[in-house]
């Protein structure tokens, strides 16, 4: 997958970090140490890593991903990453 969204709550900048939805690449999620969980009150699972966002972003950079955008949405910080020249068959 050429794009990944990473997010965390501003007050939780030391983790956990949301790394993807249920359709994310399982190999990348395993590499990030992210587990598929459904949080109380949500009706959807998401991959969550106990690492802080900085560590997750560093790991993704080692795999060839680059941050292309970042924003704050209320109390949430979101980074969009893209992997150039990624094979994309979806």
C-alpha positions in Angstrom: 0.0 0.0 0.0 1.6 3.3 -1.0 -0.2 5.4 1.7 -0.4 5.0 5.5 -2.2 7.3 8.1 -0.7 7.5 11.5 -2.4 9.2 14.4 -2.5 9.8 18.1 -4.3 11.9 20.7 -2.3 15.1 21.5 -2.4 14.3 25.2 -0.9 10.8 24.4 2.2 11.9 22.4 4.1 9.1 24.1 1.7 6.5 22.7 -0.3 4.5 21.9 -0.2 5.3 18.1 -2.9 4.3 15.7 -1.2 2.8 12.6 -4.0 1.6 10.3 -7.4 0.2 9.8 -8.4 -3.4 9.4 -7.4 -3.4 5.7 -3.8 -2.2 6.4 -0.9 -4.4 5.2 -0.4 -7.0 8.0 3.3 -7.3 7.3 3.9 -3.6 7.9 1.7 -3.6 11.0 3.7 -6.5 12.4 6.9 -4.6 11.7 5.5 -1.7 13.6 4.5 -3.9 16.5 0.8 -2.9 16.0 -2.0 -5.2 17.0 -5.6 -5.2 15.6 -7.9 -4.1 18.4 -11.5 -2.8 18.7 -11.7 0.0 21.3 -14.7 0.3 23.6 -17.4 2.4 21.9 -16.1 1.7 18.3 -17.6 -0.8 15.9 -14.5 -1.1 13.9 -11.0 -2.6 14.6 -7.8 -0.6 14.1 -4.1 -1.4 14.4 -2.5 0.2 17.4 1.1 0.3 18.5 2.2 1.0 22.0 5.2 2.9 20.6 5.2 6.7 20.4 4.5 8.3 17.0 8.1 9.3 16.6 9.3 5.7 16.8 6.5 4.6 14.4 7.4 7.3 11.9 11.1 6.4 12.1 10.4 2.7 11.5 8.3 3.6 8.4 11.0 5.9 7.1 13.4 2.8 7.2 10.8 1.0 5.0 10.9 3.9 2.4 7.8 5.9 3.5 7.9 9.7 3.6 5.6 12.1 5.4 3.7 14.1 2.9 1.2 15.9 5.2 0.5 16.4 8.9 -2.5 18.1 10.6 -4.2 18.5 13.9 -7.9 17.6 14.1 -9.3 18.6 17.4 -7.3 16.6 19.9 -5.8 14.3 17.3 -2.6 14.6 15.3 -2.5 12.8 11.9 0.4 12.1 9.6 0.0 10.9 6.0 2.9 8.9 4.6 3.6 7.8 1.1 6.0 5.2 -0.3 7.3 6.3 -3.7 7.5 3.7 -6.4 5.4 1.2 -4.4 3.7 -1.5 -6.3 0.0 -0.9 -5.8 -2.5 -3.5 -7.0 -5.7 -2.5 -5.1 
